[in-house]
Amino acid sequence: MNRVVLIIVAVVTLLVAGISWWFFENYERYEKEVEIGYSGEAAKNPYYAAELFLKKYNMQVESLPSILELKEMPGTNDILFIPTKRFDIGDDRVAELMEWVKQGGHLIALARYHRKDDYEARDALFDELGVKTEHRFDILPFFGMLLEGIEENIEEEQAEQNTEDSTDAPDTTIDKKEWEKSKKKKKWWRTVLNIPVNDKIEDKKVRFWPSKWMINQGRYEPAWEVQGNHGAQLLEFHIEQGWVTLLSEIDFLTNYHIDKYDHAAFLHTLVHVDNSERKLWIIRNGDRPSLISILFDEYSPAMYAFIVFVLFWLWFASRRFGPLAPNSKAVRRSMSEHIVSTGHFQWRNKNKLELLSSVQKALYEQIAQTRPLWVRLSEKELAGKLAKLAGLEEAKVYKALTTKSADRELDFAATIEVFSTIRKKL
């Protein structure tokens, strides 16, 4: 290893060492938690956290993926929780459920919302109870719900910072009720209801979606009713020996929201409303209607906007400004196509000799123009000259010049190929 190589190696080593020292002096390794969503059972069961919470209090919970898995009705002391749209429950099954409720069962169901005068989307259970559902689309709560997670993370970071920094500690002299009131006003996109349960249990704070509510128009008087901004968020009926609890929405009991406010405690109150120990049956999923029905029911403003856009586009595309563009002239076909077609026509009509003689005549005319002295040569001498000029065998050229018949297509094609090669070299 010569001196120059040693110097280069030393410089590179010092450079790498310097960069490494600078990197480790200015950067340090740290861990960061990244939200990757739910996995395992929680990924396919939105009420898995609720099940674990109730099992912690020694309550028996049975979770089923579909009501079709429920081969027979639960016991008359059990609770059946159906947080689905119930498109797979018809009139016969509703009658069976109501008979089970009258014998002592407790049914908890979710309200279903659909367009007016949509018979296919009618709710047999709510029709039986005489409960009407109403909803409206409000864009402000929609965007507010999207911002909720961001704001909660900011509040948690600020709380941790206030805990670590004693100089920035919050003022403890502020009235807690006033602070809660101001906080509630700031979060304008959600309706947090203070739900009274009874004299022995303290009130529960539960967040409901403000644009969905229920109206009782049936013959049953609710034993428990929770009113929101527009109507009832919860209706509970005591029917003979059993109970039916209707909820305007159920998102607050899912895995993501159950740990907020008093949602978990409110769930415990729902399933123990009559202070009895019961087994809870949860129907996680239900059959869905057609895709068009889902789009119009869940995203009706977007679908109506899309329809208006399509109609406007059709109107715009159907308008014509200015005169019609003139039709372009038909493109004339190539002359070579006519020649090829003529050749095929002559061959099919047994005019082989005429085709061959015309090609030979065309070759002699070209020889007379380019090599006039060769016209006087005999066929043998002319074949030798042309073979030497085109780089072909003399016998093959002589045969092409003297042939007078072409019975087979292969012989005719070989002769024409010889003439074509010669004409290119003349």
C-alpha positions as CSV (number, residue, x, y, z in Angstrom):
1,M,0.0,0.0,0.0
2,N,1.6,3.2,-1.2
3,R,1.7,6.5,0.6
4,V,-1.2,8.1,-1.3
5,V,-3.6,5.3,-0.4
6,L,-2.6,5.6,3.2
7,I,-3.4,9.3,3.2
8,I,-6.8,8.8,1.6
9,V,-7.7,6.0,4.1
10,A,-6.7,8.3,7.0
11,V,-8.7,11.2,5.7
12,V,-11.8,9.1,5.2
13,T,-11.5,7.6,8.7
14,L,-11.1,11.0,10.3
15,L,-14.1,12.3,8.3
16,V,-16.3,9.3,9.3
17,A,-15.3,9.7,12.9
18,G,-16.0,13.4,12.9
19,I,-19.5,13.0,11.4
20,S,-20.3,10.2,13.8
21,W,-19.2,12.3,16.8
22,W,-21.3,15.3,15.6
23,F,-24.4,13.1,15.0
24,F,-24.3,11.5,18.4
25,E,-23.7,14.9,20.1
26,N,-26.7,16.5,18.4
27,Y,-29.2,13.6,18.2
28,E,-30.5,11.1,20.7
29,R,-32.7,8.1,20.5
30,Y,-36.2,8.3,21.8
31,E,-39.4,6.3,21.7
32,K,-42.7,7.5,20.3
33,E,-46.1,5.8,20.5
34,V,-47.9,5.6,17.2
35,E,-51.6,4.8,17.0
36,I,-52.1,1.8,14.7
37,G,-55.7,1.0,15.5
38,Y,-57.2,-2.0,17.1
39,S,-56.1,-5.5,16.5
40,G,-57.4,-9.0,17.3
41,E,-60.8,-9.3,18.8
42,A,-61.2,-5.5,19.2
43,A,-60.7,-5.0,15.4
44,K,-63.8,-7.0,14.5
45,N,-65.9,-6.4,17.6
46,P,-66.7,-2.7,18.3
47,Y,-68.1,-3.6,21.7
48,Y,-65.2,-5.7,22.9
49,A,-64.2,-3.1,25.6
50,A,-67.8,-3.0,26.8
51,E,-67.8,-6.8,27.2
52,L,-64.6,-6.8,29.2
53,F,-65.9,-4.0,31.4
54,L,-69.1,-5.9,32.2
55,K,-67.2,-9.2,32.7
56,K,-65.0,-7.3,35.3
57,Y,-68.2,-6.9,37.4
58,N,-68.9,-10.7,37.1
59,M,-71.6,-10.3,34.5
60,Q,-72.1,-13.1,32.0
61,V,-71.7,-11.8,28.4
62,E,-72.3,-13.7,25.2
63,S,-71.3,-12.0,21.9
64,L,-72.8,-13.2,18.6
65,P,-71.8,-12.0,15.1
66,S,-75.4,-12.2,13.8
67,I,-78.9,-12.7,15.1
68,L,-79.0,-15.8,12.8
69,E,-76.6,-17.4,15.4
70,L,-79.3,-17.0,18.0
71,K,-81.0,-20.4,17.5
72,E,-83.4,-19.8,20.4
73,M,-84.5,-16.9,22.5
74,P,-82.5,-16.1,25.7
75,G,-83.9,-16.7,29.1
76,T,-86.6,-14.5,30.4
77,N,-84.2,-13.0,32.9
78,D,-81.5,-12.1,30.3
79,I,-80.8,-9.0,28.3
80,L,-80.6,-8.9,24.5
81,F,-78.6,-6.0,23.1
82,I,-79.0,-5.3,19.4
83,P,-76.8,-2.3,18.4
84,T,-77.5,-2.9,14.6
85,K,-79.9,-1.4,12.1
86,R,-82.0,-4.7,12.2
87,F,-82.5,-5.1,8.5
88,D,-82.5,-8.8,9.1
89,I,-85.4,-8.7,11.7
90,G,-88.8,-8.9,10.1
91,D,-92.3,-8.8,11.6
92,D,-92.3,-12.4,12.7
93,R,-89.1,-11.9,14.6
94,V,-90.3,-8.7,16.2
95,A,-93.4,-10.4,17.4
96,E,-91.2,-13.1,18.9
97,L,-89.1,-10.5,20.6
98,M,-92.1,-8.6,22.0
99,E,-93.5,-11.9,23.4
100,W,-90.1,-12.6,25.0
101,V,-90.1,-9.1,26.6
102,K,-93.6,-9.5,28.0
103,Q,-92.3,-12.7,29.8
104,G,-89.5,-10.8,31.5
105,G,-86.8,-10.2,28.9
106,H,-85.0,-6.9,28.5
107,L,-84.4,-5.7,24.9
108,I,-81.9,-2.8,24.2
109,A,-82.1,-1.6,20.6
110,L,-80.7,1.2,18.4
111,A,-82.8,3.6,16.5
112,R,-82.7,3.5,12.7
113,Y,-83.0,6.5,10.5
114,H,-84.1,6.6,6.9
115,R,-85.7,8.8,4.3
116,K,-89.3,9.7,4.5
117,D,-91.9,7.5,2.6
118,D,-89.2,4.7,2.3
119,Y,-91.3,1.6,2.9
120,E,-88.5,-0.8,2.4
121,A,-86.5,0.8,5.2
122,R,-89.3,0.8,7.7
123,D,-88.5,-0.4,11.2
124,A,-90.8,-3.1,12.4
125,L,-89.7,-2.9,16.0
126,F,-90.2,0.9,16.2
127,D,-93.5,0.7,14.4
128,E,-94.7,-1.8,17.0
129,L,-93.7,0.5,19.8
130,G,-95.0,3.6,18.0
131,V,-91.7,5.4,18.1
132,K,-90.7,7.8,15.3
133,T,-87.1,8.7,14.5
134,E,-85.9,12.0,13.2
135,H,-82.5,13.2,12.1
136,R,-80.9,16.1,10.2
137,F,-77.4,16.7,8.7
138,D,-75.4,19.3,10.5
139,I,-72.0,20.0,9.0
140,L,-70.6,21.8,12.1
141,P,-70.9,18.8,14.4
142,F,-69.5,16.6,11.7
143,F,-66.2,18.6,11.5
144,G,-66.2,19.0,15.3
145,M,-66.2,15.3,15.8
146,L,-63.1,15.0,13.5
147,L,-61.3,17.6,15.6
148,E,-62.2,16.0,18.9
149,G,-59.3,13.6,19.0
150,I,-56.8,16.4,18.2
151,E,-58.2,18.6,20.9
152,E,-58.1,15.8,23.5
153,N,-54.5,15.1,22.7
154,I,-53.6,18.7,23.1
155,E,-55.4,18.9,26.5
156,E,-53.6,15.8,27.7
157,E,-50.2,17.3,26.7
158,Q,-51.0,20.5,28.5
159,A,-52.1,18.7,31.6
160,E,-48.8,16.8,31.7
161,Q,-46.9,20.0,31.2
162,N,-48.8,21.7,34.0
163,T,-48.1,18.8,36.3
164,E,-44.3,18.9,35.6
165,D,-44.0,22.7,35.7
166,S,-45.1,23.9,39.1
167,T,-44.8,27.6,38.1
168,D,-47.5,27.0,35.4
169,A,-49.9,25.1,37.7
170,P,-53.5,25.8,37.0
171,D,-55.4,28.1,39.4
172,T,-57.2,25.8,41.8
173,T,-59.4,28.6,43.1
174,I,-61.5,28.5,39.9
175,D,-64.9,27.0,40.6
176,K,-65.0,23.4,39.1
177,K,-68.6,23.9,37.9
178,E,-67.8,27.1,36.1
179,W,-64.8,25.4,34.4
180,E,-66.9,22.5,33.3
181,K,-69.5,24.9,32.0
182,S,-67.0,26.8,30.0
183,K,-65.5,23.6,28.7
184,K,-68.9,22.4,27.6
185,K,-69.6,25.6,25.7
186,K,-66.3,25.3,23.9
187,K,-67.1,21.9,22.6
188,W,-70.1,23.0,20.6
189,W,-70.1,20.0,18.4
190,R,-71.3,17.5,20.9
191,T,-74.2,17.2,23.2
192,V,-73.2,16.0,26.7
193,L,-76.3,15.2,28.7
194,N,-76.3,15.1,32.5
195,I,-78.6,12.0,32.9
196,P,-80.3,11.5,36.3
197,V,-80.6,7.8,37.1
198,N,-82.3,7.7,40.6
199,D,-81.9,9.1,44.0
200,K,-79.2,6.6,45.0
201,I,-76.9,6.8,42.0
202,E,-75.3,10.0,40.9
203,D,-76.0,11.5,37.5
204,K,-74.2,10.3,34.4
205,K,-72.6,12.4,31.8
206,V,-73.2,10.9,28.3
207,R,-72.4,12.3,24.9
208,F,-75.1,11.9,22.3
209,W,-75.1,12.9,18.6
210,P,-77.2,16.1,18.6
211,S,-78.7,15.6,15.1
212,K,-80.5,12.3,15.9
213,W,-83.5,11.9,18.2
214,M,-86.7,9.9,18.8
215,I,-90.4,10.9,19.3
216,N,-92.8,8.6,21.3
217,Q,-96.2,8.4,19.5
218,G,-97.2,5.0,20.8
219,R,-99.5,3.6,23.4
220,Y,-96.7,2.9,25.9
221,E,-95.7,5.5,28.4
222,P,-91.9,5.6,28.9
223,A,-90.7,4.6,32.4
224,W,-87.4,6.4,31.8
225,E,-86.9,9.2,29.2
226,V,-83.7,11.2,28.4
227,Q,-84.4,14.4,26.4
228,G,-81.9,16.1,24.2
229,N,-81.9,19.3,22.2
230,H,-84.6,18.2,19.8
231,G,-86.2,15.1,21.2
232,A,-85.6,11.9,23.2
233,Q,-82.2,10.3,23.2
234,L,-83.3,7.4,25.4
235,L,-86.8,5.8,25.8
236,E,-87.4,2.9,28.1
237,F,-90.8,1.1,28.3
238,H,-91.9,-1.3,31.0
239,I,-94.1,-3.8,29.1
240,E,-95.8,-6.3,31.4
241,Q,-92.9,-8.2,33.0
242,G,-90.1,-7.0,30.8
243,W,-88.3,-3.9,29.5
244,V,-87.5,-2.3,26.1
245,T,-84.8,0.4,26.0
246,L,-84.4,2.4,22.8
247,L,-81.2,4.6,22.2
248,S,-80.9,7.3,19.6
249,E,-77.3,6.3,18.9
250,I,-74.8,3.9,20.3
251,D,-71.4,5.2,19.3
252,F,-70.6,6.2,22.9
253,L,-70.5,2.5,23.8
254,T,-67.9,1.5,21.2
255,N,-64.3,0.7,21.9
256,Y,-63.1,4.2,21.1
257,H,-65.7,6.2,23.1
258,I,-66.6,4.0,26.1
259,D,-63.8,5.4,28.3
260,K,-64.9,9.0,27.9
261,Y,-67.2,10.8,30.3
262,D,-69.5,8.3,32.2
263,H,-70.2,6.1,29.2
264,A,-69.0,2.8,30.9
265,A,-71.0,3.6,34.1
266,F,-74.0,4.4,32.0
267,L,-73.8,1.0,30.3
268,H,-73.7,-0.6,33.7
269,T,-76.8,1.3,34.6
270,L,-78.6,0.2,31.4
271,V,-78.0,-3.5,31.9
272,H,-78.9,-3.3,35.6
273,V,-81.9,-1.0,35.4
274,D,-84.1,-3.2,37.5
275,N,-81.2,-4.2,39.9
276,S,-81.2,-7.8,38.7
277,E,-78.4,-10.1,37.8
278,R,-78.8,-11.0,34.1
279,K,-76.9,-12.5,31.3
280,L,-76.2,-10.1,28.4
281,W,-76.4,-11.2,24.8
282,I,-74.8,-8.8,22.2
283,I,-75.6,-9.1,18.5
284,R,-72.6,-7.4,16.9
285,N,-73.5,-7.3,13.3
286,G,-76.6,-7.3,11.1
287,D,-77.5,-7.9,7.5
288,R,-77.1,-4.7,5.4
289,P,-79.4,-3.4,2.7
290,S,-78.2,-2.6,-0.8
291,L,-75.3,-0.2,-1.4
292,I,-77.6,2.5,-2.9
293,S,-79.8,2.4,0.2
294,I,-76.7,2.7,2.5
295,L,-75.3,5.6,0.5
296,F,-78.6,7.5,0.6
297,D,-79.3,6.8,4.2
298,E,-75.8,7.5,5.6
299,Y,-74.5,10.1,3.1
300,S,-77.7,11.6,1.6
301,P,-76.3,15.2,1.3
302,A,-73.2,13.9,-0.6
303,M,-75.4,11.7,-2.9
304,Y,-77.8,14.6,-3.6
305,A,-74.9,16.8,-4.4
306,F,-73.5,14.2,-6.7
307,I,-76.8,13.8,-8.5
308,V,-77.0,17.6,-9.0
309,F,-73.5,17.6,-10.4
310,V,-74.3,14.7,-12.9
311,L,-77.4,16.5,-14.0
312,F,-75.5,19.8,-14.5
313,W,-72.8,18.0,-16.4
314,L,-75.3,16.3,-18.7
315,W,-77.0,19.6,-19.4
316,F,-73.6,21.2,-20.1
317,A,-72.5,18.3,-22.4
318,S,-75.7,18.4,-24.4
319,R,-75.3,22.1,-25.3
320,R,-73.7,23.0,-28.6
321,F,-72.1,26.4,-29.3
322,G,-71.5,27.3,-33.0
323,P,-72.1,25.4,-36.2
324,L,-71.5,21.7,-36.6
325,A,-68.0,20.8,-37.7
326,P,-67.8,19.6,-41.3
327,N,-67.3,15.9,-41.9
328,S,-63.8,15.1,-42.9
329,K,-63.1,13.7,-46.3
330,A,-62.8,10.0,-46.6
331,V,-59.1,8.9,-46.7
332,R,-58.2,7.4,-50.0
333,R,-56.8,3.9,-49.8
334,S,-53.2,3.2,-50.8
335,M,-52.4,2.3,-54.5
336,S,-50.5,-0.7,-53.3
337,E,-53.8,-2.1,-51.9
338,H,-55.4,-1.8,-55.3
339,I,-52.4,-3.6,-56.9
340,V,-52.5,-6.4,-54.4
341,S,-56.2,-6.8,-54.8
342,T,-55.9,-6.9,-58.6
343,G,-53.2,-9.5,-58.4
344,H,-55.4,-11.7,-56.1
345,F,-58.3,-11.3,-58.5
346,Q,-56.2,-12.3,-61.6
347,W,-54.8,-15.3,-59.8
348,R,-58.2,-16.6,-58.7
349,N,-59.5,-16.2,-62.3
350,K,-56.8,-18.4,-63.8
351,N,-54.8,-15.5,-65.3
352,K,-51.4,-16.8,-64.0
353,L,-49.6,-16.5,-67.4
354,E,-50.7,-12.9,-67.9
355,L,-49.4,-12.0,-64.4
356,L,-46.0,-13.7,-65.1
357,S,-45.7,-12.2,-68.6
358,S,-46.5,-8.7,-67.3
359,V,-43.7,-8.9,-64.7
360,Q,-41.2,-10.2,-67.3
361,K,-42.2,-7.4,-69.6
362,A,-41.8,-4.8,-66.9
363,L,-38.2,-6.2,-66.2
364,Y,-37.2,-5.9,-69.9
365,E,-38.5,-2.4,-70.1
366,Q,-36.4,-1.4,-67.1
367,I,-33.3,-3.1,-68.6
368,A,-33.8,-1.1,-71.8
369,Q,-33.9,2.1,-69.9
370,T,-31.0,1.5,-67.5
371,R,-28.8,-1.0,-69.5
372,P,-29.7,-0.5,-73.2
373,L,-26.7,-2.6,-74.5
374,W,-28.0,-5.7,-72.6
375,V,-31.1,-5.9,-74.7
376,R,-29.1,-7.3,-77.6
377,L,-27.7,-10.2,-75.4
378,S,-29.1,-13.7,-75.5
379,E,-31.1,-15.0,-72.6
380,K,-28.1,-17.0,-71.3
381,E,-25.8,-14.0,-71.4
382,L,-28.4,-11.7,-69.9
383,A,-29.0,-14.2,-67.1
384,G,-25.3,-14.2,-66.3
385,K,-25.1,-10.3,-66.2
386,L,-28.2,-10.0,-64.1
387,A,-27.1,-12.8,-61.7
388,K,-23.8,-11.1,-61.2
389,L,-25.5,-7.7,-60.6
390,A,-28.1,-9.0,-58.2
391,G,-25.9,-11.5,-56.4
392,L,-28.1,-14.5,-57.4
393,E,-27.5,-17.9,-58.9
394,E,-27.3,-17.7,-62.7
395,A,-29.5,-20.8,-63.1
396,K,-32.2,-19.3,-60.9
397,V,-32.2,-16.1,-63.0
398,Y,-32.2,-17.9,-66.3
399,K,-35.2,-20.0,-65.1
400,A,-37.1,-16.9,-64.2
401,L,-36.4,-15.3,-67.6
402,T,-37.4,-18.3,-69.6
403,T,-40.3,-19.7,-67.7
404,K,-43.6,-19.5,-69.3
405,S,-45.9,-21.2,-66.7
406,A,-46.6,-20.9,-63.0
407,D,-48.9,-23.7,-61.9
408,R,-48.0,-23.5,-58.1
409,E,-48.2,-20.5,-55.9
410,L,-44.7,-21.2,-54.4
411,D,-43.1,-21.3,-57.9
412,F,-44.8,-18.1,-58.9
413,A,-43.8,-16.4,-55.6
414,A,-40.1,-17.5,-56.1
415,T,-40.1,-16.2,-59.7
416,I,-41.6,-12.8,-58.6
417,E,-39.0,-12.6,-55.8
418,V,-36.1,-13.0,-58.3
419,F,-37.6,-10.3,-60.5
420,S,-38.0,-8.0,-57.5
421,T,-34.4,-8.4,-56.4
422,I,-33.1,-7.8,-59.9
423,R,-35.2,-4.6,-60.4
424,K,-34.0,-3.2,-57.1
425,K,-30.4,-3.6,-58.3
426,L,-30.9,-2.1,-61.8
